[in-house]
Amino acid sequence: MPFVKRAFHLEKPIKAFLFAIRQFNFTQGEAQSLISRGRILINGQSIYDKAAIIQGDIEVVYFEPRSRGIQPIFVNPNFLIFDKPSGVLVHPNTMSTEYSMLDEIRHHSGQHANASHRIDMETSGLLIASRHKDAERIIKGLFEHKTITKRYLAWVVGRIDDPFEVEAPIAIRQDYTHNKHKVAIHPQGKYAKTLFKPLLYDATLDTTLVECTPITGRTHQIRIHLFHVKHPILGDPIYGTAFEASDAYLNGSLSLKDRYRATGATRLMLHAYRLSFPYGAHHEIVSRIDFKEARTAICPKAERLFFSEGL
């Protein structure tokens, strides 16, 4: 487990944040964040005072990366790029999360390295990680100013012959009683635009491989836009499947077999395959994964359960 608890004995009194800086090579901000999260304990109780003086026996809960052997596909002094597998979180959700890409990022580049953006757990593909705090600030600025172009590949339900775009506002849903969609198309939502281009149609599986270019960066944008035009992504357990299947998936009770038939694949068939951005020089990074071959995870059309909401 990446989060470990370690005991220390301090002979001399020291401010808690200074101890964290010296012991773990943290920045002052990282040390203060450790304390504010209650990760320094005295007699089993968390302390939260960043200026607290500590001495004697203490315990510290901190992140200790444990690699599973995923290597970056690109490395320079400022950032790393990984091909993230489907099913792996970018950051740990809780202290009990056994593994995430943060393990690999910090295994390769140390405590100050961090993922610069998020990819849904089931989405595979390119993930940028900064190697130091200046790079983290710069890369996040590139995302905020939309200087980074991201392109995805998706295997979707049905045949698509021509390029198209979806320009439909997206709002976060508040009520999940009858619908498990996290977002919805809504006139009062935030502006969102995605470009789509069909690349390959597989008649046997009745699925099209589509290149997706999000112009904006809303939550679940590609997924909800494709669902909106009645070509949901195969394997999507939230958009384009029945309420019962979505509910079971979110509760952790949907079996792999039922998921295969209910959603049309064993995983979300979405892959981040190309990144273009300036950082010193212009970088054009392409995933090494052949996503055409990922169609082996798709359920044959005759075995799929009928998609919900008229699909």
DABEL-V906301 format. One record per helix or strand of 3 or more residues. SS is the DSSP state (A for helix, B for strand). FROM is the first residue (numbers start at 0). LEN is the number of residues. If there is no record, write none. Layout:
# DABEL-V906301
ss->(SS/SS)
from->(FROM/FROM)
len->(LEN/LEN)
This chain:
# DABEL-V906301
ss->(B/A/A/B/B/B/A/B/A/B/B/B/B/B/B/A/A/A/B/B/A/A)
from->(2/15/27/39/52/78/100/123/132/148/163/169/182/192/206/220/242/255/269/281/290/300)
len->(13/9/9/3/11/6/9/7/12/9/4/3/3/10/8/8/8/8/9/5/7/3)
